[in-house]
Amino acid sequence: MPRAINAHIELEYETFGSLDDPTVICIPGLGNQLLLFSEEFCGAFVDRGFHVIRMDNRDAGLSTLTASDDEYTLDEMADDVVAVLDHAGVDDAVVLGMSLGGMVAQATAIRHPGRTRAMVSVGSTTGEPGVGSPTPEALEGLTRPPAPTIAEQIASDLEVRRIWSNPEWFDEDRMRAYFTALYERSWVPGGAERQFDAVMRSGSRAEGLAALEVPALVVHGETDTLIHPDGGRRTAELVVGAEYLEIEGMSHDFVYQ
């Protein structure tokens, strides 16, 4: 697969469909990889006339693993997105992100409005204190340290994922297969912690979101325990003209293989 470069960061990505069509670039959440956006998911966009890019964030998948003292922010992760667009030969794109990816999508739209055809923020929040806060149980799961082996990591991930998934939607066999594929491709202990630190040091995006002049769709699950739905509602409130979709029965769930 191709690799883009932003300064000292190499970024793995994959494309689907024709470059002649409008592009959607898909940005995964905390500790996740481009596999979060399955081939079926990407193919559904291609069938609707889009060119699709799915990428690995820094500190995840096959992209660069940063040094422990590399104190980057969401702005630099937004620059990574633009580096991928540059390498792929794309002038502008619908920037779509889930969770952390939604935060990066917001930062991309704020920082690079000319490269943002539209923004889609899924299960995310604004960076403002007291907005989109997790439950104590979800926060404990999110900040749980990495396990010593892949097998133990998968077991931990399954336990944690149950905390913020709708139990009626949770399919353990499917999720186990997803995590197995993820760690067979790449296991980056500590990467999610560095991404989390980037979120913590990036602060509020409220002012930038309020100044946006790009089309925006904000999607959130009504029972999300990891990022409370008020994070999505607040995002849509700030972005002038944004469409808000709150999905009944959805928690912090997404499409997995």
Sine and cosine of phi, psi and omega as CSV:
sin_phi,cos_phi,sin_psi,cos_psi,sin_omega,cos_omega
0.00,0.00,0.41,-0.91,-0.01,-1.00
-0.94,0.33,0.35,-0.94,0.02,-1.00
-0.71,-0.71,0.82,-0.57,0.08,-1.00
-1.00,-0.03,0.29,-0.96,-0.01,-1.00
-0.77,-0.64,0.77,-0.64,0.15,-0.99
-0.83,-0.56,0.97,-0.22,-0.08,-1.00
0.82,0.57,-0.90,-0.44,-0.04,-1.00
-1.00,-0.09,0.12,0.99,-0.06,-1.00
-0.98,-0.21,0.81,-0.59,0.14,-0.99
-0.98,-0.19,0.67,-0.74,-0.15,-0.99
-0.81,-0.59,0.88,-0.47,0.01,-1.00
-0.99,0.15,0.67,-0.74,0.06,-1.00
-0.47,-0.88,0.20,-0.98,-0.02,-1.00
-0.61,-0.79,0.55,-0.84,-0.03,-1.00
-0.86,-0.51,0.42,-0.91,0.05,-1.00
-0.68,-0.74,0.62,-0.78,0.08,-1.00
1.00,0.09,-0.22,-0.98,-0.12,-0.99
-0.99,-0.14,0.71,-0.71,0.04,-1.00
-0.91,0.42,-0.28,0.96,0.04,-1.00
-0.95,0.31,-0.30,0.95,-0.02,-1.00
-1.00,-0.03,0.35,-0.94,0.08,-1.00
-0.85,0.53,0.60,-0.80,-0.09,-1.00
-0.99,-0.15,0.65,-0.76,0.24,-0.97
-0.92,-0.40,0.82,-0.58,0.09,-1.00
-0.95,-0.31,0.78,-0.62,-0.14,-0.99
-0.96,-0.29,0.82,-0.57,-0.11,-0.99
-0.91,-0.42,0.87,-0.50,-0.07,-1.00
-0.98,0.22,0.21,-0.98,-0.02,-1.00
-1.00,0.06,-0.12,-0.99,-0.11,-0.99
-0.81,0.59,0.85,-0.53,0.06,-1.00
0.95,0.32,-0.03,1.00,-0.02,-1.00
-1.00,0.03,0.13,-0.99,-0.01,-1.00
-0.82,-0.57,0.06,-1.00,0.00,-1.00
-0.86,0.51,-0.32,0.95,0.05,-1.00
-0.90,0.44,-0.27,0.96,0.09,-1.00
-0.81,0.59,-0.58,0.81,0.02,-1.00
-0.99,-0.15,1.00,-0.08,-0.14,-0.99
-0.89,0.47,0.30,-0.95,0.06,-1.00
-0.86,0.51,-0.57,0.82,0.03,-1.00
-0.91,0.42,-0.66,0.75,0.04,-1.00
-0.88,0.47,-0.75,0.66,0.00,-1.00
-0.90,0.44,-0.65,0.76,0.00,-1.00
-0.89,0.46,-0.54,0.84,0.03,-1.00
-0.90,0.44,-0.58,0.81,0.09,-1.00
-0.94,0.35,-0.67,0.74,0.02,-1.00
-0.86,0.52,-0.67,0.74,0.01,-1.00
-0.88,0.47,-0.38,0.92,0.00,-1.00
-0.99,-0.15,0.22,0.97,0.13,-0.99
1.00,-0.04,0.40,0.92,0.02,-1.00
-0.92,-0.38,0.46,-0.89,0.24,-0.97
-1.00,-0.08,0.72,-0.69,-0.14,-0.99
-0.86,-0.52,0.70,-0.72,0.17,-0.98
-0.88,-0.48,0.75,-0.66,0.20,-0.98
-0.88,-0.48,0.65,-0.76,-0.15,-0.99
-0.72,-0.69,0.40,-0.92,0.20,-0.98
-1.00,-0.05,0.79,-0.62,0.17,-0.99
-0.92,0.40,0.31,-0.95,0.19,-0.98
-0.84,0.54,0.53,-0.85,-0.03,-1.00
0.92,0.38,0.44,0.90,0.07,-1.00
-0.42,-0.91,0.49,-0.87,0.08,-1.00
0.87,0.50,-0.74,-0.67,-0.06,-1.00
-0.98,-0.22,0.14,0.99,0.11,-0.99
-0.98,0.18,0.11,-0.99,-0.09,-1.00
-0.88,0.48,0.71,-0.71,0.16,-0.99
-1.00,0.01,0.88,-0.47,-0.11,-0.99
-0.99,0.16,0.26,-0.97,0.10,-1.00
-0.96,0.29,0.43,-0.90,-0.07,-1.00
-0.90,0.44,-0.38,0.92,-0.01,-1.00
-0.98,-0.19,0.23,0.97,0.01,-1.00
-1.00,0.07,1.00,-0.06,-0.15,-0.99
-1.00,0.01,0.97,0.24,-0.01,-1.00
-1.00,0.07,0.16,-0.99,-0.01,-1.00
-0.78,-0.62,0.04,-1.00,0.07,-1.00
-0.90,0.44,-0.47,0.88,0.05,-1.00
-0.88,0.47,-0.67,0.75,0.02,-1.00
-0.94,0.35,-0.55,0.84,0.09,-1.00
-0.93,0.38,-0.55,0.83,0.11,-0.99
-0.90,0.43,-0.64,0.77,0.07,-1.00
-0.89,0.45,-0.53,0.85,0.09,-1.00
-0.88,0.48,-0.67,0.75,0.01,-1.00
-0.86,0.51,-0.71,0.70,-0.01,-1.00
-0.92,0.39,-0.57,0.82,0.07,-1.00
-0.88,0.48,-0.62,0.79,0.06,-1.00
-0.91,0.40,-0.70,0.71,0.04,-1.00
-0.86,0.51,-0.68,0.73,0.03,-1.00
-0.86,0.52,-0.75,0.66,-0.06,-1.00
-0.91,0.42,-0.56,0.83,-0.02,-1.00
-0.99,0.14,-0.09,1.00,0.02,-1.00
0.97,0.24,0.57,0.82,-0.06,-1.00
-0.93,-0.36,0.80,-0.60,0.00,-1.00
-0.97,0.26,-0.73,0.69,0.02,-1.00
-0.51,-0.86,0.32,-0.95,-0.11,-0.99
-0.50,-0.87,0.40,-0.92,0.29,-0.96
-0.96,0.27,0.88,-0.48,-0.07,-1.00
-0.99,-0.14,0.93,-0.37,-0.11,-0.99
-0.89,-0.46,0.80,-0.61,0.01,-1.00
-0.64,-0.76,0.51,-0.86,0.04,-1.00
-0.93,-0.36,0.82,-0.58,0.10,-0.99
0.89,0.45,-0.89,-0.46,0.14,-0.99
-0.80,0.60,-0.65,0.76,0.03,-1.00
-0.86,0.51,-0.56,0.83,0.08,-1.00
-0.91,0.41,-0.59,0.81,0.07,-1.00
-0.91,0.42,-0.66,0.75,0.04,-1.00
-0.92,0.39,-0.63,0.78,0.06,-1.00
-0.87,0.49,-0.68,0.73,0.04,-1.00
-0.88,0.47,-0.72,0.70,0.00,-1.00
-0.89,0.45,-0.59,0.81,0.04,-1.00
-0.90,0.43,-0.72,0.70,0.00,-1.00
-0.89,0.45,-0.63,0.78,0.01,-1.00
-0.94,0.35,-0.71,0.71,-0.12,-0.99
-0.99,0.14,-0.51,0.86,-0.09,-1.00
-0.73,-0.69,0.88,0.47,-0.06,-1.00
-0.88,0.48,-0.52,0.86,0.00,-1.00
-0.94,0.35,-0.30,0.95,0.01,-1.00
-0.99,-0.16,-0.01,1.00,-0.10,-0.99
-0.95,-0.32,0.97,-0.26,0.05,-1.00
-0.93,0.36,-0.64,0.77,0.06,-1.00
-0.29,-0.96,0.31,-0.95,0.02,-1.00
-0.86,-0.51,0.71,-0.70,0.10,-0.99
-0.83,-0.56,0.91,-0.41,-0.04,-1.00
-0.93,-0.36,0.89,-0.45,-0.09,-1.00
-0.91,-0.42,0.81,-0.58,0.08,-1.00
0.83,0.56,0.70,0.71,-0.12,-0.99
-0.75,-0.66,-0.17,-0.99,-0.07,-1.00
-0.43,-0.90,-0.06,-1.00,-0.22,-0.98
-0.99,-0.16,-0.18,0.98,-0.09,-1.00
1.00,0.05,-0.03,1.00,0.03,-1.00
-0.97,0.23,0.63,-0.78,0.05,-1.00
-0.86,0.52,0.66,-0.75,0.07,-1.00
0.98,0.20,0.08,1.00,0.01,-1.00
-0.91,-0.42,0.73,-0.69,0.02,-1.00
0.93,0.36,0.48,0.88,-0.09,-1.00
-0.96,0.28,0.61,-0.79,0.06,-1.00
-0.98,0.21,0.33,-0.94,0.20,-0.98
-0.93,0.36,0.36,-0.93,0.04,-1.00
-0.82,0.57,-0.64,0.77,0.00,-1.00
-0.91,0.41,-0.67,0.74,0.02,-1.00
-0.92,0.40,-0.63,0.77,0.03,-1.00
-0.90,0.44,-0.65,0.76,0.04,-1.00
-0.88,0.48,-0.68,0.73,0.02,-1.00
-0.91,0.41,-0.65,0.76,-0.02,-1.00
-0.89,0.45,-0.61,0.80,-0.09,-1.00
-0.99,-0.16,0.19,0.98,0.04,-1.00
-0.88,0.47,0.72,-0.69,-0.02,-1.00
-0.92,0.39,0.41,-0.91,0.00,-1.00
-0.90,0.45,0.51,-0.86,0.02,-1.00
-0.98,0.18,0.30,-0.95,-0.05,-1.00
-0.98,0.22,-0.34,0.94,0.00,-1.00
-0.72,-0.69,0.33,-0.94,0.01,-1.00
-0.89,0.46,-0.68,0.73,-0.01,-1.00
-0.86,0.50,-0.68,0.73,0.02,-1.00
-0.94,0.34,-0.54,0.84,0.04,-1.00
-0.91,0.41,-0.67,0.74,0.03,-1.00
-0.88,0.47,-0.70,0.72,0.03,-1.00
-0.87,0.49,-0.67,0.74,0.03,-1.00
-0.91,0.42,-0.69,0.72,-0.01,-1.00
-0.88,0.47,-0.66,0.75,0.02,-1.00
-0.89,0.45,-0.67,0.74,0.02,-1.00
-0.89,0.45,-0.70,0.71,-0.03,-1.00
-0.93,0.36,-0.67,0.75,-0.06,-1.00
-0.89,0.46,-0.48,0.88,0.06,-1.00
-0.89,0.45,-0.47,0.88,-0.05,-1.00
-0.90,0.43,-0.63,0.78,-0.09,-1.00
-0.90,-0.45,0.41,0.91,0.12,-0.99
-0.92,-0.39,0.50,-0.86,0.16,-0.99
-0.91,0.41,0.86,-0.51,-0.05,-1.00
-0.86,0.51,-0.44,0.90,0.03,-1.00
-0.97,0.24,-0.33,0.95,0.01,-1.00
-0.99,-0.14,-0.30,0.95,-0.13,-0.99
-0.96,0.30,0.83,-0.56,0.01,-1.00
-0.88,-0.48,0.98,-0.20,-0.11,-0.99
-0.88,0.48,-0.67,0.74,-0.01,-1.00
-0.89,0.46,-0.67,0.74,0.00,-1.00
-0.92,0.39,-0.67,0.74,0.00,-1.00
-0.93,0.38,-0.62,0.79,0.05,-1.00
-0.88,0.47,-0.67,0.74,0.04,-1.00
-0.89,0.45,-0.62,0.78,0.02,-1.00
-0.90,0.44,-0.77,0.64,-0.02,-1.00
-0.91,0.42,-0.58,0.81,0.05,-1.00
-0.89,0.46,-0.71,0.70,0.03,-1.00
-0.89,0.46,-0.62,0.79,-0.01,-1.00
-0.87,0.49,-0.77,0.64,-0.12,-0.99
-0.99,0.13,-0.33,0.94,0.18,-0.98
-0.93,0.36,-0.55,0.83,0.03,-1.00
-0.96,0.27,-0.72,0.69,-0.02,-1.00
-0.21,-0.98,0.72,-0.69,0.09,-1.00
-0.85,-0.52,0.88,-0.48,-0.11,-0.99
-0.83,-0.55,0.97,0.25,0.04,-1.00
-0.85,0.53,0.75,-0.66,0.00,-1.00
1.00,-0.08,-0.29,0.96,-0.02,-1.00
-0.90,0.43,-0.68,0.73,0.00,-1.00
-0.89,0.46,-0.58,0.81,0.02,-1.00
-0.90,0.44,-0.64,0.77,0.01,-1.00
-0.94,0.35,-0.59,0.81,0.09,-1.00
-0.90,0.43,-0.67,0.74,0.04,-1.00
-0.87,0.49,-0.67,0.75,0.04,-1.00
-0.88,0.48,-0.60,0.80,0.04,-1.00
-0.88,0.47,-0.66,0.75,0.06,-1.00
-0.88,0.48,-0.72,0.69,-0.08,-1.00
-0.90,0.43,-0.54,0.84,-0.04,-1.00
-1.00,-0.04,0.01,1.00,-0.09,-1.00
-1.00,-0.01,-0.39,0.92,0.09,-1.00
0.96,0.27,-0.25,-0.97,-0.10,-1.00
-0.98,0.19,0.61,-0.79,0.10,-0.99
-0.96,-0.29,0.19,0.98,-0.12,-0.99
-0.84,0.55,-0.73,0.68,-0.04,-1.00
-0.89,0.45,-0.69,0.72,0.01,-1.00
-0.92,0.40,-0.65,0.76,0.02,-1.00
-0.90,0.44,-0.64,0.77,-0.01,-1.00
-0.91,0.40,-0.40,0.92,-0.02,-1.00
-1.00,-0.05,-0.06,1.00,-0.06,-1.00
-0.90,0.43,0.59,-0.81,0.07,-1.00
-0.79,-0.62,0.55,0.83,0.04,-1.00
-0.92,-0.40,0.49,-0.87,0.08,-1.00
-0.86,0.51,0.60,-0.80,-0.05,-1.00
-0.61,-0.80,0.63,-0.78,0.13,-0.99
-0.84,-0.55,0.79,-0.62,0.02,-1.00
-0.89,-0.45,0.82,-0.58,-0.05,-1.00
-0.85,-0.52,0.69,-0.72,0.03,-1.00
-0.52,-0.85,0.48,-0.88,0.10,-1.00
-1.00,0.09,0.67,-0.74,-0.08,-1.00
-0.94,0.35,-0.32,0.95,-0.04,-1.00
-0.89,-0.45,0.43,0.90,-0.04,-1.00
-0.89,0.45,0.84,-0.54,0.02,-1.00
-0.99,-0.15,-0.27,0.96,0.00,-1.00
-1.00,0.08,-0.71,0.70,0.11,-0.99
-0.80,-0.60,0.97,-0.25,-0.09,-1.00
-0.80,0.59,0.57,-0.82,-0.01,-1.00
-0.83,0.56,-0.36,0.93,0.04,-1.00
-0.91,0.42,-0.30,0.95,0.12,-0.99
-0.92,0.39,-0.68,0.73,0.06,-1.00
-0.94,0.35,-0.68,0.73,0.00,-1.00
-0.87,0.49,-0.66,0.75,-0.01,-1.00
-0.93,0.38,-0.63,0.78,0.05,-1.00
-0.85,0.53,-0.75,0.66,-0.02,-1.00
-0.91,0.41,-0.55,0.83,0.03,-1.00
-0.91,0.42,-0.61,0.79,-0.06,-1.00
-0.97,0.24,-0.62,0.78,-0.09,-1.00
-0.99,0.12,0.91,-0.42,-0.05,-1.00
-0.87,0.50,0.82,-0.58,0.05,-1.00
0.99,0.14,0.07,1.00,-0.04,-1.00
-0.91,0.40,0.58,-0.81,0.13,-0.99
-1.00,-0.07,0.70,-0.71,-0.01,-1.00
-0.89,-0.45,0.76,-0.65,0.02,-1.00
-0.81,-0.59,0.92,-0.40,0.06,-1.00
-0.96,-0.29,0.85,-0.53,-0.18,-0.98
-0.99,-0.12,0.85,-0.53,0.00,-1.00
-0.89,0.47,0.74,-0.67,0.06,-1.00
0.99,0.12,-0.19,0.98,-0.03,-1.00
-1.00,0.05,0.74,-0.68,0.14,-0.99
-0.97,-0.24,-0.75,-0.66,0.06,-1.00
-1.00,-0.06,0.80,0.60,-0.05,-1.00
-0.99,-0.12,0.36,-0.93,0.11,-0.99
-0.42,-0.91,0.02,-1.00,-0.03,-1.00
-0.98,0.17,0.85,-0.53,0.08,-1.00
-0.86,-0.52,0.73,-0.68,0.01,-1.00
0.14,0.99,0.00,0.00,0.00,0.00
